[in-house]
Amino acid sequence: MTRNILIILIIYFLAGCGGKGGGDKDKAPETALVPVEAVTAAARPIDASYSGTATLEADREADVVAKTGGVLLKLMVEEGNVVHQGQILARLDDASPRLSLAKVEATLRKLEADYRRADEMFGKKLLSLEEHDKIKFDLDNQRAAHDLAKLELSYTQVVAPIDGVIGKRMVKEGNLIQINQPLFHIVDFDPLLGILNVPERELNTLKPDQPVSLVVDALPGRRFPGVIERVSPVVEAASGTFRVTCRFKADAQTLKPGMFGRIDVIYDRKQDALAIPRGALIEEDGETAVFLIVDAPPAAASTTHAKDATKTDATPAAKTEAAATDAKPAPGVPALQAQRRVVRVGFADSEYVEVREGLKSGDRVITVGRNAVRDGTLVQVLDGDAPPPASSVPVAEKTQ
């Protein structure tokens, strides 16, 4: 029993010696001030806007398919060529359809001659009405067959169904083409559409004909104007969003289908809104707040500096002198602290947000370092607007 007690006392003694011998010596002096960057709230123009991302798609595009079979004899266009509706894109072998048309035309001429004679005989009461009508029916039937043969012959010339650009060619000359086989893909670049899935809270703010602008990743530094073409009146229950279709005018040299970009819809503007950077906002506990830079109370500054002084490894006399020296900030340089302030925001764009309640012009809010402070934390502002407080220098440095 005595031995166990002795071992415990030795452990406590060694632990105490180790703490005194190395812990305080290796521990760096604590700095009371947290470095932050701040921005002054000021009046500036600000837009009320909604921003979203979308992939551009063509309003009109079509697959050109073969309406008859045959060998592809000639390609008239290539990928990237601009074509117009009705323009010939390719020619198929037309020998068989042409012969079929000639055969039908011969039969048609014979029936037309038969009908003329029958009509004369019917006028002279030499032919019954039944026989007259039968010959007329055969003639009409042959005329329809003739039109069909002409149509089949026209199908050997493949034409563009819409204006646009050849986006893809899927056949080569000499290929045997089957009916309904895809030959070309045509894309109409003007207009291009960007479809946004917008939260339902914006349903009453976004309207047709509102101006929009587009920035695409493939063309940095360029902004393309557009307009809202239509707004879906239905909110999808699963996502809580509705579709907004934006239209952009472009050509084959700029915007292209498939490009990904950001669309900004500006629906209102204020010229003198009190604004701060979006990075200053804090969303927590269902509130929107900022950290305001204010003067620290003298008592808080004195307590902090005195506490720092006692933490140095200087001699007792030096500690007493440092505590007396740092009991208050240098004359003319007040200590600063962070103060949490709940605000009510309004319009917001990509960089700034309007503050409608909680701040006034000239207030400084923390933008960088706000996650490292709490309400009442002493701070050092690094934005260069004001000289740093004298108390920001560590006590250990002053006593040397």
WOQUI-V592201 format. One record per pair of residues at least 12 apart in sequence whose ideal C-beta (glycine too) atoms are under 6 Angstrom apart, sorted by the first residue. I is the first residue (numbers start at 1). GAP is how many residues later the second one is. Records with the same first field share a line. If there is no record, write none. Layout:
# WOQUI-V592201
I = GAP / GAP
This chain:
# WOQUI-V592201
24 = 289
29 = 282 / 283 / 365 / 367
30 = 281
31 = 363
32 = 272 / 276 / 346
33 = 345 / 346 / 347 / 359
34 = 338 / 339 / 343 / 345
35 = 345 / 347
36 = 330 / 333 / 343
37 = 330 / 331 / 345 / 346
38 = 255 / 326 / 328 / 343 / 345
39 = 238 / 328
40 = 324
41 = 233 / 235 / 318 / 322
43 = 229 / 231
44 = 231
45 = 226
46 = 224 / 227 / 229 / 301 / 303 / 306 / 308
47 = 219 / 222 / 302
48 = 219 / 220 / 299
49 = 215 / 216 / 217 / 300
50 = 152 / 215
51 = 213
52 = 144 / 211
53 = 209
54 = 140 / 141 / 142 / 209
55 = 205
56 = 136 / 138 / 201 / 203
57 = 136 / 200
58 = 129 / 130 / 199
59 = 132 / 134
60 = 102 / 128
61 = 126
62 = 99 / 100 / 124
63 = 119 / 122
64 = 119 / 120
65 = 115 / 117
66 = 111 / 115 / 117
67 = 88
68 = 84 / 87
69 = 108 / 109 / 110
70 = 22 / 23 / 107
71 = 22 / 105
72 = 20 / 99 / 101 / 103 / 105
73 = 18 / 20
74 = 17
75 = 15 / 98
76 = 12 / 13 / 14
77 = 12 / 89
79 = 87 / 90
81 = 85
82 = 83
83 = 77
84 = 79
85 = 75 / 77 / 78
86 = 73
87 = 73
88 = 69 / 71
89 = 69 / 71 / 95
90 = 68
91 = 66
92 = 64
94 = 59 / 62
97 = 55 / 56 / 59
98 = 55
100 = 49
101 = 48 / 52
104 = 41 / 42 / 45
107 = 35
108 = 34 / 38
111 = 27 / 28 / 31
114 = 21
115 = 20 / 24
118 = 14 / 17
158 = 25
162 = 24 / 26
163 = 25
164 = 22 / 23 / 24
165 = 22 / 24 / 87
166 = 18
167 = 18 / 20
168 = 17
169 = 15
170 = 12
171 = 12
187 = 70
189 = 61 / 62 / 63
190 = 59
191 = 56 / 58
192 = 56 / 58 / 63
193 = 52 / 54
194 = 52 / 69
195 = 48 / 50
196 = 48
197 = 44
198 = 43 / 44 / 46
199 = 42
200 = 35 / 40
205 = 62
206 = 25 / 38
208 = 20 / 22 / 23
209 = 18
210 = 18 / 57
211 = 16
212 = 14 / 34 / 51 / 53
213 = 12 / 51
214 = 12 / 34 / 47 / 49
215 = 46 / 47
216 = 43 / 45
217 = 43
218 = 41
224 = 24
226 = 20 / 21 / 22
227 = 20
228 = 18
229 = 16 / 18
230 = 15
231 = 13
246 = 17
270 = 77
273 = 81
274 = 81
275 = 77 / 79
276 = 79 / 89
277 = 90
278 = 75
279 = 88
280 = 85 / 87
287 = 55
288 = 55 / 57
289 = 51 / 53
290 = 51 / 53 / 75
291 = 47 / 49 / 75 / 79 / 82
292 = 47 / 49 / 71 / 73
293 = 43 / 71
294 = 45
295 = 39
296 = 39 / 40 / 41 / 82
301 = 28 / 34
302 = 25 / 26
304 = 74
305 = 21 / 86
306 = 17 / 21
308 = 87
309 = 13 / 14 / 17 / 86
312 = 83 / 84
314 = 85
318 = 81
322 = 73 / 77
326 = 69
329 = 60 / 61 / 62
330 = 60
333 = 56 / 57
335 = 43 / 54 / 56
336 = 43
337 = 39 / 41
338 = 35 / 39 / 41
340 = 35
341 = 17
342 = 16
343 = 12 / 15 / 16
344 = 12 / 13
380 = 12
